[in-house]
Structures are given as structure tokens and as C-alpha cells.
Amino acid sequence: MKSDINVCTRWKENHEQPVYTLADNCPRCDASTENTAPAPFDPTDAHGEYRRALKQRVRQ
């Protein structure tokens, strides 16, 4: 089972430090939460083609 760690979206206004939780809402202020992990890839990555080509050359 995979769990995403979320952070309160309004922690800068409502808290002194980030509030992390597994829930969809902040346990302290009931604001919504967002995923803290970065996206696995960016579809608009300008250098992605070159990075993939380099990986192919290294593997061979």
C-alpha cells in the first residue's frame, strides 16, 4: 500500500512550520492538503530528449 505525504496548503499563513499528514485535510486548521512529492517527469522538459539519448548511449 502506497501512501502519499501531504502538506497543508495554507501552512505559511496558519502555522509556524509545515504540517505534514496523510489525510486530505490539515488536522490543525482543516485546510486542504497537497502532495509534497515532485512530479516524476515534466512533459514540457526541453532537454528530456537529450537526457534519454545519453542514457541509451551509456547502457550500450
BAMAR-964070 format. One record per residue: x, y, z of N, C-alpha, C in turn. Coordinates in Angstrom, 3 decimals. Layout:
<n_px X, n_py Y, n_pz Z, ca_px X, ca_py Y, ca_pz Z, c_px X, c_py Y, c_pz Z>
...
% end
This chain:
<n_px 0.843, n_py -1.180, n_pz 0.000, ca_px 0.000, ca_py 0.000, ca_pz 0.000, c_px 0.887, c_py 1.241, c_pz 0.000>
<n_px 0.638, n_py 2.132, n_pz -0.934, ca_px 1.429, ca_py 3.349, ca_pz -1.057, c_px 0.656, c_py 4.510, c_pz -0.450>
<n_px 1.321, n_py 5.288, n_pz 0.380, ca_px 0.711, ca_py 6.469, ca_pz 0.982, c_px 1.501, c_py 7.697, c_pz 0.571>
<n_px 0.803, n_py 8.729, n_pz 0.170, ca_px 1.453, ca_py 9.982, ca_pz -0.187, c_px 1.452, c_py 10.902, c_pz 1.022>
<n_px 2.580, n_py 11.545, n_pz 1.263, ca_px 2.661, ca_py 12.506, ca_pz 2.353, c_px 2.185, c_py 13.844, c_pz 1.812>
<n_px 1.242, n_py 14.438, n_pz 2.498, ca_px 0.664, ca_py 15.712, ca_pz 2.093, c_px 1.096, c_py 16.799, c_pz 3.059>
<n_px 1.035, n_py 18.045, n_pz 2.596, ca_px 1.348, ca_py 19.198, ca_pz 3.428, c_px 0.183, c_py 20.185, c_pz 3.318>
<n_px -0.081, n_py 20.884, n_pz 4.415, ca_px -1.160, ca_py 21.878, ca_pz 4.451, c_px -0.876, c_py 22.960, c_pz 3.416>
<n_px -1.888, n_py 23.334, n_pz 2.633, ca_px -1.702, ca_py 24.348, ca_pz 1.590, c_px -1.592, c_py 25.749, c_pz 2.172>
<n_px -2.087, n_py 25.948, n_pz 3.375, ca_px -2.051, ca_py 27.272, ca_pz 3.999, c_px -1.146, c_py 27.306, c_pz 5.225>
<n_px -0.089, n_py 26.515, n_pz 5.229, ca_px 0.744, ca_py 26.446, ca_pz 6.423, c_px 1.493, c_py 27.748, c_pz 6.678>
<n_px 1.828, n_py 28.490, n_pz 5.644, ca_px 2.558, ca_py 29.749, ca_pz 5.836, c_px 1.711, c_py 30.792, c_pz 6.549>
<n_px 0.408, n_py 30.780, n_pz 6.297, ca_px -0.489, ca_py 31.744, ca_pz 6.944, c_px -0.953, c_py 31.261, c_pz 8.318>
<n_px -1.140, n_py 29.940, n_pz 8.482, ca_px -1.776, ca_py 29.410, ca_pz 9.684, c_px -0.837, c_py 28.755, c_pz 10.687>
<n_px 0.378, n_py 28.393, n_pz 10.286, ca_px 1.274, ca_py 27.633, ca_pz 11.157, c_px 2.689, c_py 28.202, c_pz 11.092>
<n_px 3.487, n_py 27.896, n_pz 12.113, ca_px 4.875, ca_py 28.352, ca_pz 12.141, c_px 5.764, c_py 27.527, c_pz 11.222>
<n_px 5.426, n_py 26.259, n_pz 11.024, ca_px 6.196, ca_py 25.364, ca_pz 10.172, c_px 5.236, c_py 24.467, c_pz 9.404>
<n_px 5.705, n_py 23.804, n_pz 8.350, ca_px 4.811, ca_py 22.940, ca_pz 7.564, c_px 4.177, c_py 21.849, c_pz 8.420>
<n_px 2.921, n_py 21.556, n_pz 8.111, ca_px 2.189, ca_py 20.493, ca_pz 8.797, c_px 2.000, c_py 19.372, c_pz 7.792>
<n_px 2.634, n_py 18.219, n_pz 8.066, ca_px 2.565, ca_py 17.065, ca_pz 7.177, c_px 1.541, c_py 16.070, c_pz 7.704>
<n_px 0.825, n_py 15.430, n_pz 6.786, ca_px -0.205, ca_py 14.471, ca_pz 7.157, c_px -0.456, c_py 13.513, c_pz 6.003>
<n_px -1.138, n_py 12.434, n_pz 6.286, ca_px -1.565, ca_py 11.505, ca_pz 5.240, c_px -3.010, c_py 11.774, c_pz 4.815>
<n_px -3.685, n_py 12.650, n_pz 5.538, ca_px -5.098, ca_py 12.944, ca_pz 5.288, c_px -5.260, c_py 13.955, c_pz 4.152>
<n_px -6.507, n_py 14.131, n_pz 3.712, ca_px -6.823, ca_py 15.088, ca_pz 2.655, c_px -6.973, c_py 16.507, c_pz 3.191>
<n_px -7.166, n_py 16.641, n_pz 4.511, ca_px -7.305, ca_py 17.945, ca_pz 5.136, c_px -6.321, c_py 18.067, c_pz 6.285>
<n_px -5.880, n_py 19.284, n_pz 6.548, ca_px -4.944, ca_py 19.551, ca_pz 7.632, c_px -5.618, c_py 19.248, c_pz 8.972>
<n_px -4.950, n_py 18.487, n_pz 9.856, ca_px -5.553, ca_py 18.164, ca_pz 11.138, c_px -5.640, c_py 19.364, c_pz 12.086>
<n_px -4.859, n_py 20.410, n_pz 11.831, ca_px -4.876, ca_py 21.580, ca_pz 12.732, c_px -5.856, c_py 22.659, c_pz 12.299>
<n_px -5.897, n_py 22.974, n_pz 10.987, ca_px -6.747, ca_py 24.087, ca_pz 10.534, c_px -7.819, c_py 23.667, c_pz 9.544>
<n_px -7.880, n_py 22.395, n_pz 9.182, ca_px -8.882, ca_py 21.827, ca_pz 8.279, c_px -8.782, c_py 22.381, c_pz 6.845>
<n_px -7.648, n_py 22.951, n_pz 6.504, ca_px -7.428, ca_py 23.398, ca_pz 5.124, c_px -7.108, c_py 22.179, c_pz 4.261>
<n_px -7.215, n_py 22.329, n_pz 2.964, ca_px -6.883, ca_py 21.219, ca_pz 2.071, c_px -5.375, c_py 20.982, c_pz 2.087>
<n_px -4.964, n_py 19.806, n_pz 1.650, ca_px -3.550, ca_py 19.466, ca_pz 1.594, c_px -3.149, c_py 19.167, c_pz 0.161>
<n_px -1.847, n_py 19.217, n_pz -0.098, ca_px -1.335, ca_py 18.878, ca_pz -1.416, c_px -0.163, c_py 17.932, c_pz -1.266>
<n_px 0.093, n_py 17.161, n_pz -2.301, ca_px 1.166, ca_py 16.187, ca_pz -2.293, c_px 2.510, c_py 16.907, c_pz -2.247>
<n_px 3.437, n_py 16.415, n_pz -1.427, ca_px 4.745, ca_py 17.053, ca_pz -1.293, c_px 5.752, c_py 16.553, c_pz -2.306>
<n_px 5.481, n_py 15.432, n_pz -2.946, ca_px 6.438, ca_py 14.846, ca_pz -3.883, c_px 6.423, c_py 15.604, c_pz -5.211>
<n_px 7.580, n_py 15.768, n_pz -5.825, ca_px 7.604, ca_py 16.401, ca_pz -7.143, c_px 7.039, c_py 15.453, c_pz -8.202>
<n_px 6.632, n_py 16.014, n_pz -9.289, ca_px 6.134, ca_py 15.188, ca_pz -10.387, c_px 7.258, c_py 14.284, c_pz -10.887>
<n_px 6.958, n_py 13.045, n_pz -11.336, ca_px 8.007, ca_py 12.143, ca_pz -11.783, c_px 8.696, c_py 12.615, c_pz -13.063>
<n_px 8.019, n_py 13.397, n_pz -13.848, ca_px 8.616, ca_py 13.949, ca_pz -15.066, c_px 7.813, c_py 15.163, c_pz -15.484>
<n_px 8.418, n_py 15.990, n_pz -16.293, ca_px 7.757, ca_py 17.183, ca_pz -16.807, c_px 7.532, c_py 16.996, c_pz -18.300>
<n_px 6.291, n_py 16.958, n_pz -18.762, ca_px 6.042, ca_py 16.737, ca_pz -20.188, c_px 6.589, c_py 17.852, c_pz -21.079>
<n_px 6.864, n_py 19.011, n_pz -20.512, ca_px 7.415, ca_py 20.113, ca_pz -21.301, c_px 8.926, c_py 20.220, c_pz -21.144>
<n_px 9.577, n_py 19.162, n_pz -20.681, ca_px 11.021, ca_py 19.152, ca_pz -20.462, c_px 11.748, c_py 19.377, c_pz -21.781>
<n_px 12.429, n_py 20.496, n_pz -21.875, ca_px 13.110, ca_py 20.850, ca_pz -23.118, c_px 14.323, c_py 19.967, c_pz -23.392>
<n_px 14.920, n_py 19.391, n_pz -22.367, ca_px 16.138, ca_py 18.606, ca_pz -22.532, c_px 15.899, c_py 17.104, c_pz -22.344>
<n_px 14.663, n_py 16.679, n_pz -22.219, ca_px 14.354, ca_py 15.273, ca_pz -21.997, c_px 14.849, c_py 14.363, c_pz -23.109>
<n_px 14.727, n_py 14.810, n_pz -24.338, ca_px 15.179, ca_py 14.000, ca_pz -25.482, c_px 16.685, c_py 13.724, c_pz -25.395>
<n_px 17.461, n_py 14.744, n_pz -25.038, ca_px 18.909, ca_py 14.581, ca_pz -24.923, c_px 19.284, c_py 13.683, c_pz -23.741>
<n_px 18.568, n_py 13.823, n_pz -22.631, ca_px 18.828, ca_py 13.013, ca_pz -21.450, c_px 18.564, c_py 11.532, c_pz -21.735>
<n_px 17.469, n_py 11.243, n_pz -22.437, ca_px 17.153, ca_py 9.860, ca_pz -22.783, c_px 18.176, c_py 9.291, c_pz -23.761>
<n_px 18.620, n_py 10.090, n_pz -24.721, ca_px 19.636, ca_py 9.637, ca_pz -25.684, c_px 20.947, c_py 9.325, c_pz -24.956>
<n_px 21.317, n_py 10.138, n_pz -23.990, ca_px 22.540, ca_py 9.907, ca_pz -23.230, c_px 22.436, c_py 8.612, c_pz -22.439>
<n_px 21.277, n_py 8.348, n_pz -21.844, ca_px 21.088, ca_py 7.106, ca_pz -21.091, c_px 21.217, c_py 5.892, c_pz -22.011>
<n_px 20.692, n_py 5.998, n_pz -23.228, ca_px 20.800, ca_py 4.895, ca_pz -24.188, c_px 22.260, c_py 4.637, c_pz -24.541>
<n_px 23.056, n_py 5.697, n_pz -24.728, ca_px 24.461, ca_py 5.531, ca_pz -25.069, c_px 25.240, c_py 4.909, c_pz -23.926>
<n_px 24.909, n_py 5.251, n_pz -22.693, ca_px 25.604, ca_py 4.732, ca_pz -21.523, c_px 25.288, c_py 3.245, c_pz -21.351>
<n_px 24.065, n_py 2.819, n_pz -21.640, ca_px 23.648, ca_py 1.435, ca_pz -21.479, c_px 24.326, c_py 0.510, c_pz -22.481>
<n_px 24.651, n_py 0.994, n_pz -23.658, ca_px 25.207, ca_py 0.144, ca_pz -24.711, c_px 26.656, c_py -0.138, c_pz -24.518>
% end
